[in-house]
Amino acid sequence: MILPAEPWFPLRTERLLLREFRMGDFDDVHAYATDPEVVRYMEWGPNTPEVTREVLARWEADAAVWPRPGVTLAAELLDTGRVIGSIRLEVTSPNDRTADFGYSFHRPWWRQGYATEAARAVVAVGFDKLGLHRVWATCDVRNVGSWGVMEKLGMRREGLLRRNRLVRDGWRDSFIYAVLAEEWASATHGRTSQ
Ligand SMILES: CC(C)(COP(=O)(O)OP(=O)(O)OC[C@H]1O[C@@H](n2cnc3c(N)ncnc32)[C@H](O)[C@@H]1OP(=O)(O)O)[C@@H](O)C(=O)NCCC(=O)NCCS
């Protein structure tokens, strides 16, 4: 069940369609992938057009492969069709039924609950459909927005990873957050989907 026979996406949330990327998303993706504020805490970016094209081509190629442990989905606004971000869920250890996730959103749409909405939908699938036991994520200790999302989801800060990532300007510290299946179930009162 960790890697089900059929893909578990696309997913629809209140305001978003979470679906696979396609080459036609170039303009929307490149708009946020070139923003220094968006990429500040990421290992990637700011992207050149070539890099954005390569990444989209890779995601398109990935889309032809199923099952696969890692899935990156476009967050498309239901009302306009604009892609405003991405969300990734990756089974890091099938044996331990464990996955991590990550997200990036375009700045004009920050602080409107979109990352929380997308992450909640994906984590719910992870527990309810894939049978995961633990979902975790890390973020730069300075990335208040990112740990804000995780805390809103009811994830716990488990620790500080010292100087664990070498990014553009040097070694960075990260927080690790996680939530277990039983915690998720009790926080959502046993509801089985978003
Ligand atoms: C991190 C990110 C995805 C958050 O997206 P978002 O859609 O703005 O997040 P939400 O609106 O769901 O915010 C959830 C909570 O996080 C906190 N938060 C989010 N952004 C914040 C900010 N800039 N400053 C302080 N707190 C913030 C708040 O508590 C917020 O809840 P509230 O608005 O009800 O107070 C977005 O800022 C982003 O794309 N950043 C660049 C890429 C990135 O760093 N990704 C994460 C890598 S680990």
The ligand as an SDF file (V2000), in Angstrom:
LIG
                    3D

 48 50  0  0  0  0  0  0  0  0999 V2000
    6.9660   28.3660    3.5760 C   0  0  0  0  0  0  0  0  0  0  0  0
    5.7830   28.6540    2.6410 C   0  0  0  0  0  0  0  0  0  0  0  0
    5.5530   27.4370    1.7590 C   0  0  0  0  0  0  0  0  0  0  0  0
    4.5330   28.9500    3.4880 C   0  0  0  0  0  0  0  0  0  0  0  0
    3.4520   29.0830    2.5970 O   0  0  0  0  0  0  0  0  0  0  0  0
    2.1010   29.8530    2.9590 P   0  0  0  0  0  0  0  0  0  0  0  0
    1.0810   29.4370    1.9660 O   0  0  0  0  0  0  0  0  0  0  0  0
    2.3910   31.2980    3.1000 O   0  0  0  0  0  0  0  0  0  0  0  0
    1.7750   29.2490    4.3870 O   0  0  0  0  0  0  0  0  0  0  0  0
    0.3830   29.3580    5.1840 P   0  0  0  0  0  0  0  0  0  0  0  0
   -0.3470   30.5770    4.7120 O   0  0  0  0  0  0  0  0  0  0  0  0
   -0.3010   28.0520    5.0670 O   0  0  0  0  0  0  0  0  0  0  0  0
    0.9090   29.6250    6.6490 O   0  0  0  0  0  0  0  0  0  0  0  0
    0.7150   28.7510    7.7520 C   0  0  0  0  0  0  0  0  0  0  0  0
    1.2500   29.4040    9.0040 C   0  0  0  0  0  0  0  0  0  0  0  0
    2.6680   29.5120    8.9330 O   0  0  0  0  0  0  0  0  0  0  0  0
    3.0680   30.7750    9.5360 C   0  0  0  0  0  0  0  0  0  0  0  0
    3.6620   31.6120    8.5090 N   0  0  0  0  0  0  0  0  0  0  0  0
    3.6040   31.4380    7.1610 C   0  0  0  0  0  0  0  0  0  0  0  0
    4.3330   32.3790    6.5360 N   0  0  0  0  0  0  0  0  0  0  0  0
    4.8550   33.1570    7.4930 C   0  0  0  0  0  0  0  0  0  0  0  0
    5.7100   34.2880    7.4790 C   0  0  0  0  0  0  0  0  0  0  0  0
    6.1640   34.8090    6.3320 N   0  0  0  0  0  0  0  0  0  0  0  0
    6.0630   34.8390    8.6640 N   0  0  0  0  0  0  0  0  0  0  0  0
    5.6330   34.3400    9.8310 C   0  0  0  0  0  0  0  0  0  0  0  0
    4.8210   33.2460    9.9040 N   0  0  0  0  0  0  0  0  0  0  0  0
    4.4300   32.6740    8.7610 C   0  0  0  0  0  0  0  0  0  0  0  0
    1.8180   31.3760   10.1240 C   0  0  0  0  0  0  0  0  0  0  0  0
    1.6580   30.8750   11.4320 O   0  0  0  0  0  0  0  0  0  0  0  0
    0.7590   30.8090    9.2160 C   0  0  0  0  0  0  0  0  0  0  0  0
   -0.5070   30.7700    9.7980 O   0  0  0  0  0  0  0  0  0  0  0  0
   -1.4000   32.1210    9.9200 P   0  0  0  0  0  0  0  0  0  0  0  0
   -1.2790   32.8470    8.6140 O   0  0  0  0  0  0  0  0  0  0  0  0
   -2.7810   31.6070   10.1710 O   0  0  0  0  0  0  0  0  0  0  0  0
   -0.8150   32.8740   11.0610 O   0  0  0  0  0  0  0  0  0  0  0  0
    6.0790   29.9030    1.7610 C   0  0  0  0  0  0  0  0  0  0  0  0
    6.4810   30.9620    2.5840 O   0  0  0  0  0  0  0  0  0  0  0  0
    7.1520   29.6350    0.7200 C   0  0  0  0  0  0  0  0  0  0  0  0
    6.8690   29.1200   -0.3590 O   0  0  0  0  0  0  0  0  0  0  0  0
    8.4000   29.9740    1.0410 N   0  0  0  0  0  0  0  0  0  0  0  0
    9.4840   29.7940    0.0670 C   0  0  0  0  0  0  0  0  0  0  0  0
    9.8240   28.3360   -0.1680 C   0  0  0  0  0  0  0  0  0  0  0  0
   10.1560   27.6230    1.1250 C   0  0  0  0  0  0  0  0  0  0  0  0
   10.8820   28.1470    1.9610 O   0  0  0  0  0  0  0  0  0  0  0  0
    9.6390   26.4010    1.2670 N   0  0  0  0  0  0  0  0  0  0  0  0
    9.8560   25.5970    2.4350 C   0  0  0  0  0  0  0  0  0  0  0  0
   11.1560   24.9350    2.3920 C   0  0  0  0  0  0  0  0  0  0  0  0
   11.4220   23.9320    3.8550 S   0  0  0  0  0  0  0  0  0  0  0  0
  1  2  1  0
  2  3  1  0
  2  4  1  0
  2 36  1  0
  4  5  1  0
  5  6  1  0
  6  7  2  0
  6  8  1  0
  6  9  1  0
  9 10  1  0
 10 11  2  0
 10 12  1  0
 10 13  1  0
 13 14  1  0
 14 15  1  0
 15 16  1  0
 15 30  1  0
 16 17  1  0
 17 18  1  0
 17 28  1  0
 18 19  1  0
 18 27  1  0
 19 20  2  0
 20 21  1  0
 21 22  1  0
 21 27  2  0
 22 23  1  0
 22 24  2  0
 24 25  1  0
 25 26  2  0
 26 27  1  0
 28 29  1  0
 28 30  1  0
 30 31  1  0
 31 32  1  0
 32 33  2  0
 32 34  1  0
 32 35  1  0
 36 37  1  0
 36 38  1  0
 38 39  2  0
 38 40  1  0
 40 41  1  0
 41 42  1  0
 42 43  1  0
 43 44  2  0
 43 45  1  0
 45 46  1  0
 46 47  1  0
 47 48  1  0
M  END
$$$$
